[in-house]
């Protein structure tokens, strides 16, 4: 359906239509790329932790959306928020121990910040619509 402004009114038919899921997937892709240069001995350490946490964000958004219940979606968005904070911590640690340099780490952390703000906004919006107090 086209709006008067000439922009398309997006219809959410799948979690893949959610901008927040698309952003989370891009962040995960970028984290995979950034960790390719990590030493082999980190394969089961920070490399794995960063990749797992980044993938978990998008996966939880998708799973929550797929449950077709606002309460479940809210729960999984909160889990995604936790994974995002875990990812940020692993990125900071990677920089502190010299596995990643500031110019490589900063854009990832900036993306984490943007995604975190969008997650909080979506949570607040869904809480208001569902009548759930700001839990």
ROMAR-902920 format. One record per residue (C-alpha): residue in three letters; x, y, z. Coordinates in steps of 0.05 Angstrom, whole numbers, padded with zeros to 5 digits. Layout:
<recs>
(rec 'ALA'; (X; Y; Z))
...
</recs>
This chain:
<recs>
(rec 'UNK'; (00000; 00000; 00000))
(rec 'UNK'; (00028; 00067; -00020))
(rec 'UNK'; (00023; 00127; 00027))
(rec 'UNK'; (00008; 00198; 00005))
(rec 'UNK'; (00081; 00216; 00014))
(rec 'UNK'; (00098; 00167; -00042))
(rec 'UNK'; (00134; 00120; 00006))
(rec 'UNK'; (00113; 00049; 00013))
(rec 'UNK'; (00078; 00028; 00076))
(rec 'UNK'; (00116; -00034; 00097))
(rec 'UNK'; (00075; -00094; 00114))
(rec 'UNK'; (00108; -00141; 00164))
(rec 'UNK'; (00095; -00211; 00139))
(rec 'UNK'; (00158; -00243; 00168))
(rec 'UNK'; (00212; -00228; 00218))
(rec 'UNK'; (00256; -00216; 00157))
(rec 'UNK'; (00215; -00153; 00143))
(rec 'UNK'; (00234; -00124; 00211))
(rec 'UNK'; (00286; -00070; 00205))
(rec 'UNK'; (00313; -00088; 00273))
(rec 'UNK'; (00325; -00160; 00250))
(rec 'UNK'; (00359; -00136; 00186))
(rec 'UNK'; (00405; -00090; 00228))
(rec 'UNK'; (00421; -00147; 00275))
(rec 'UNK'; (00439; -00192; 00216))
(rec 'UNK'; (00485; -00138; 00188))
(rec 'UNK'; (00519; -00131; 00256))
(rec 'UNK'; (00529; -00206; 00260))
(rec 'UNK'; (00559; -00207; 00189))
(rec 'UNK'; (00606; -00151; 00209))
(rec 'UNK'; (00627; -00187; 00272))
(rec 'UNK'; (00642; -00250; 00232))
(rec 'UNK'; (00685; -00209; 00185))
(rec 'UNK'; (00721; -00173; 00242))
(rec 'UNK'; (00739; -00237; 00277))
(rec 'UNK'; (00769; -00270; 00216))
(rec 'UNK'; (00836; -00238; 00233))
(rec 'UNK'; (00836; -00264; 00305))
(rec 'UNK'; (00891; -00315; 00321))
(rec 'UNK'; (00873; -00388; 00311))
(rec 'UNK'; (00881; -00402; 00385))
(rec 'UNK'; (00821; -00355; 00397))
(rec 'UNK'; (00775; -00398; 00354))
(rec 'UNK'; (00742; -00427; 00416))
(rec 'UNK'; (00752; -00364; 00457))
(rec 'UNK'; (00733; -00294; 00439))
(rec 'UNK'; (00722; -00310; 00365))
(rec 'UNK'; (00668; -00360; 00383))
(rec 'UNK'; (00638; -00317; 00438))
(rec 'UNK'; (00632; -00255; 00393))
(rec 'UNK'; (00601; -00294; 00336))
(rec 'UNK'; (00553; -00332; 00381))
(rec 'UNK'; (00529; -00269; 00417))
(rec 'UNK'; (00521; -00231; 00351))
(rec 'UNK'; (00482; -00287; 00319))
(rec 'UNK'; (00439; -00294; 00381))
(rec 'UNK'; (00412; -00223; 00375))
(rec 'UNK'; (00380; -00235; 00307))
(rec 'UNK'; (00359; -00306; 00325))
(rec 'UNK'; (00321; -00282; 00387))
(rec 'UNK'; (00286; -00227; 00349))
(rec 'UNK'; (00264; -00279; 00297))
(rec 'UNK'; (00243; -00330; 00349))
(rec 'UNK'; (00203; -00279; 00389))
(rec 'UNK'; (00167; -00254; 00327))
(rec 'UNK'; (00152; -00325; 00307))
(rec 'UNK'; (00117; -00340; 00373))
(rec 'UNK'; (00059; -00295; 00351))
(rec 'UNK'; (00048; -00270; 00421))
(rec 'UNK'; (00066; -00201; 00445))
(rec 'UNK'; (00088; -00228; 00513))
(rec 'UNK'; (00134; -00278; 00480))
(rec 'UNK'; (00161; -00227; 00432))
(rec 'UNK'; (00177; -00180; 00491))
(rec 'UNK'; (00212; -00237; 00527))
(rec 'UNK'; (00256; -00254; 00467))
(rec 'UNK'; (00271; -00180; 00454))
(rec 'UNK'; (00297; -00177; 00525))
(rec 'UNK'; (00340; -00238; 00512))
(rec 'UNK'; (00366; -00204; 00449))
(rec 'UNK'; (00383; -00143; 00491))
(rec 'UNK'; (00423; -00188; 00538))
(rec 'UNK'; (00461; -00218; 00479))
(rec 'UNK'; (00475; -00148; 00454))
(rec 'UNK'; (00506; -00128; 00521))
(rec 'UNK'; (00546; -00193; 00520))
(rec 'UNK'; (00571; -00176; 00450))
(rec 'UNK'; (00591; -00106; 00471))
(rec 'UNK'; (00631; -00134; 00529))
(rec 'UNK'; (00668; -00184; 00485))
(rec 'UNK'; (00684; -00128; 00435))
(rec 'UNK'; (00711; -00084; 00491))
(rec 'UNK'; (00753; -00142; 00517))
(rec 'UNK'; (00779; -00157; 00447))
(rec 'UNK'; (00804; -00086; 00442))
(rec 'UNK'; (00833; -00086; 00512))
(rec 'UNK'; (00874; -00150; 00500))
(rec 'UNK'; (00898; -00127; 00432))
(rec 'UNK'; (00858; -00173; 00387))
(rec 'UNK'; (00821; -00115; 00355))
(rec 'UNK'; (00843; -00043; 00344))
(rec 'UNK'; (00799; 00018; 00357))
(rec 'UNK'; (00786; 00033; 00284))
(rec 'UNK'; (00759; -00038; 00275))
(rec 'UNK'; (00722; -00041; 00341))
(rec 'UNK'; (00690; 00028; 00342))
(rec 'UNK'; (00642; 00018; 00284))
(rec 'UNK'; (00618; -00048; 00314))
(rec 'UNK'; (00606; -00015; 00382))
(rec 'UNK'; (00570; 00043; 00348))
(rec 'UNK'; (00525; -00007; 00312))
(rec 'UNK'; (00513; -00041; 00380))
(rec 'UNK'; (00492; 00026; 00409))
(rec 'UNK'; (00444; 00041; 00352))
(rec 'UNK'; (00414; -00029; 00355))
(rec 'UNK'; (00407; -00024; 00430))
(rec 'UNK'; (00368; 00041; 00424))
(rec 'UNK'; (00322; 00010; 00372))
(rec 'UNK'; (00311; -00052; 00415))
(rec 'UNK'; (00292; -00008; 00474))
(rec 'UNK'; (00245; 00033; 00431))
(rec 'UNK'; (00211; -00029; 00404))
(rec 'UNK'; (00205; -00058; 00474))
(rec 'UNK'; (00173; 00006; 00500))
(rec 'UNK'; (00125; 00009; 00441))
(rec 'UNK'; (00103; -00063; 00449))
(rec 'UNK'; (00096; -00054; 00525))
(rec 'UNK'; (00051; 00006; 00515))
(rec 'UNK'; (00008; -00029; 00464))
(rec 'UNK'; (00001; -00091; 00506))
(rec 'UNK'; (-00013; -00052; 00570))
(rec 'UNK'; (00049; -00082; 00603))
(rec 'UNK'; (00080; -00035; 00654))
(rec 'UNK'; (00153; -00018; 00639))
(rec 'UNK'; (00181; -00084; 00665))
</recs>
